[in-house]
Structure formats: C-alpha cells, structure tokens
C-alpha cells in the first residue's frame, strides 16, 4: 500500500466519523434522510467495521458521542432505502448509486454508457453465482452479483458479516504487471529516484503480488435463498498505459458465515464452496475530466476554520475530487497514545471535519444545481515539497455525465470550470 493510499484510507475513516456526527445532529430533529447516499455510507462503514471503530476521530475540539454513533450505525443497517424509484437494468443492479428523480432516464443512460452488462452464471454443486454487471468510472469498479444456495444459514441477512477470505477480484496478469509497473514508476519519478532505484522498486512491488482480495463482502439484500451484492474496488484508469478495457475475474470460493467466535479470518458454515470464476472485460468508461490551473483560496469548516487553496478538480460519472493546498501548518502524523496534540498544527481529522461541515455542489449545463453537502466522501493527503496537499472526494447524488458540469460550489464559492484548463482523463493521484 502506498503512502497516499494509506493516508486516503485513514482520511476516509475520519470522514465517516464526522459524517455520522452530522447525522446524529440531524437525528435529534427527526430529519434522518433515508436517501441513496446512505447505501454508500453503509458500505464505507461496513467494508471494514473493526478498523472504522478503532480509528481516531482526529477531531480534537468536539467529542463525539460513540453510543449515539453506534445507534445511528444500527439504524443505517436496518433502514430500507426510501428512494425506491428504478428505471432500468443498471439502476436496479446499482441502486446504491442513486437515480435522478427529475430525469431517471438520464441516470440510466449514464450508467449504461460507463457500465458493462455481463449476466454470467456458474453453478458448482447446489450453489450458483450470477454476475449481473459492472460499472467503472475510471477510479473504482462496482460489481453487482448474486449468490444463490439452499445452504445459506437463516441468521444471514442484509449487511451480515461474511467470511470471504478466499474470494478475489483478479486483474489479468499482464494488465496487473502493466498497472503496478506504471504506478511504481510514477511514484519513483516524483521522488527523483535514479533509473536503478526505480527498476528495483518495480521488481520489489511485482514480487509482492496483487492485493486482489475482496474485503468484507456484505449482502445488500436477501430474498429467500439468494443474496444480492454491490461491491466497489479501486481500479484507476491512470495506472494503465496500453490497456483500455481491463479483463477481470470474479473468484468466489468458500463463502461462509462467520464462526461463532466472530473471527473474521476463518470460515464458519460454508454455503458456496465453489470455486466460481466469472471472467469479463470492462467496456471503456466515461473518462473522468481533469480541470487544472485553478487558484481559489477558500476557508472551509465551522468548528475549526481551515484556509485552503484549490488547484485541481476531477469529475467522474460518480464523484468529484478536489485538490487543494492547506494554508496552515499540518502535523505529519496523528498524535499517538499518550501524546498531546500540537495546538499550533492541524491534523488530518481536522481537515476532513472541515470538509464535512462545508457546502458542496455542482451546477449543470441546464442550469440545475446538485447539492452534494450531505453526500459521503473523504479525503487523503500528505506533504509534497513542504506543502501539505489534500484530495477531497464527494460522491454524487446520482450518476452524472462529467461533461455536463459547468461550475462547482465549494464552501459557498462558485468556481466556473470554463476558465480552467481541461484535460481528458484523471489527474495524477501519485503526488504524495
């Protein structure tokens, strides 16, 4: 795992805590929103609940009530989506991604253009795995699949933790080598490593092998003997130089309930032994659009005001990433056990909390405004040549063609995209 990926993971966990803090405040006024974003918030929470629970909030000036956080998490697990509108195959397969209530056909069209209909099934013994489709926005690939078996234990229901330690999402070997080689070389170039150092770093990374496991598969729904899954995994298009249509294999093996002791690393009762191998090739996605050359100084946050300079933006079909420089001292690491935080420095949790407390939105070419303030997201960053650089991400309320976005709302400041440098494709994520 790269330093950036580690920072991004920690940042997203911090953002979850801040997000649930906002939900708690709204809960007190009985305004709990049961819209599609909560599917994504549940996914972020439930993909790795133990790590989520153990993360420091990083919010030093406002203590969260963990009892209430647990209550809200339980509500999110048990609540059904109050937004039941579906309009087509992809909208049904990927209900967690949302649908535009004013133009549901547009949401379906965007998903269809950046998605791949697969509809493969494989039966081994008395269990069947069906892979419906994939959606790729150039950053993450989403899978929709089902597992049918008469042996699924009765106690397994929606969002139940399952053992999936033998399950994988496997990128074709030559494409994996291409992706990891490119990513490693990009990092080495930024670190000014010599050709010899770069080649050693590439070989070291390839020797480690792929990180292709499927972490914490959680069913979105259960109907009789069938479990329904929507699963997301990182697959950045920026890591490919030759490949435009990656080939992937969904490998399901020994899918099981957890043992009675709750050990996540060992199976309990196996109900889909397999192995099942479903191989597919992604269609080319709606590529993200990178807007660079910005110079927008904006202060975010209410609890703690944080000055930032936004420089770059990336818009995909499913979300917005905004890059900024933090115009205040930032601590390199969170305080360890027994350590007092530095009152003169900000921490990663402070930055993510400022993000969560601020307004975010998009203006589209038809003049409509899409409010992203309550949507999920996170942030990660690190020191880059003496400047702390941060990437904030916000999910969309529903799929949007990035070419139709004309302006951004960040913290109440309108940023016109027409005045920025537009580049097809994602911005460089390997800057840290």
Order of alpha helices (4+ residues) and beta strands (2+ residues): alpha-alpha-alpha-alpha-alpha-alpha-beta-beta-beta-beta-beta-alpha-alpha-beta-beta-beta-beta-beta-beta-beta-beta-beta-beta-alpha-beta-beta-beta-beta-beta-beta-beta
